[in-house]
Amino acid sequence: MIEVSDEAIAKILTALAANNGKVPRIIVRKGGCAGTMLALVLEPARETDERITSNGIAFAVSHEAREYVADIYIHVKYGLGSEIIIRNNAAAVTCNCGKSFRT
């Protein structure tokens, strides 16, 4: 299940309006304190992506990210600016910043 905060929905919809033909795509990146991170990028969907709709937004989920999206929360984190963070609620270990995890 993908849960999306109201603030994240607004940021995603604003970004989509300025990026014709691109979709919010969830991908895996190696790195961070705990080793694995999920990232949200705007790019064309790939043929191998799974499509999941949540809160009215159609996400493309990369093949590598599928195993991690069963219970995630997408929200906005504020600091000197703002950024979209994906929290994996099923993670066994997470880092303090909330960006990376281990299952």
N, C-alpha and C positions, 0 to 999 in steps of 0.2 A: 504494500500500500504506500502510495506517495501522498503525504500530507504537505500542504503548502500554506504558509502564513499569508494573511491579507497583504502585508507589505511586500512580500516576495511576489505575489500575484501581480501587484501594481507595477513593480520593477520589470518583471518578465514581459508583461503586456506592452509596456512602453518601449522596451528594447525590440520586441517583435514588430511593432509598428514602423520602426526605422530600419528594419532588416528584411526586406521582401524576399520570400523564398526560403528563408531559414527557419529552423525550428529549435526549441530548447532541447538540447541533446545531453543526456547524462552519460558521462564517460568515467573510466577509471584512470587515475594517475598514481604512479608509485612515488612515495616520498612522504614527507612530514615526519613527525616524531614517532608515530605508531606504524608507519610503513605503507598505508594505502589511503588514498583520498578519492572521493567522488567529486566530480566537477560538472558544472552546468555551463555549456558553451552554446552559442548560437551558430549553427551551420546547417547545411542541407542534411536531411536524414539519409541514412544509408539503407540499402536493400536488406541488410541483415539485422537492422534495428527492430526491436520490439516497440510497438506503439502502446502507450498507456496514457489515458486521459484522467486528470485529477483537477478538481476545482475549475473545470472548464478549459484547461490548458492541455493540449496534446503533446506529450513528451515523447521523444525518441530515446530509447535506452539501448546503448551499445551492447553487443554480444558479451563483452567482458564485464559489463556492469550489471547484467541481469541477476546474478546471484546475490547482489548486495541491495537491491531495491525493494525487498519484501516489506521493510518497515523503515522508511526514511522520512525525515522532516526537512523541508526546504524553508529557510528563513533568512532574514537580513540581519547582519551583524554590523553594528556601528562602532567606529573608532575615529580615526582622523577623517575617514570617509565612510562609505558603506560598501558591503560586499554580500553576495549571496553565498550562504553556507549550506551544505547538505550534511545533516546529522544522521548517522546510521544508528537507529535505536537498537538494532540487534548486535551491535559490536560488543565484543568481550572486553576490549581495552580501547580507550580513546585518549587523545592528547588534550592538554589543557585548553588549547585554542578551539577545539571542536572540529578541526578540519580533517584530521586523519584518524584511522582506527585499525584494529586487528580483530578478526573474527575467530 
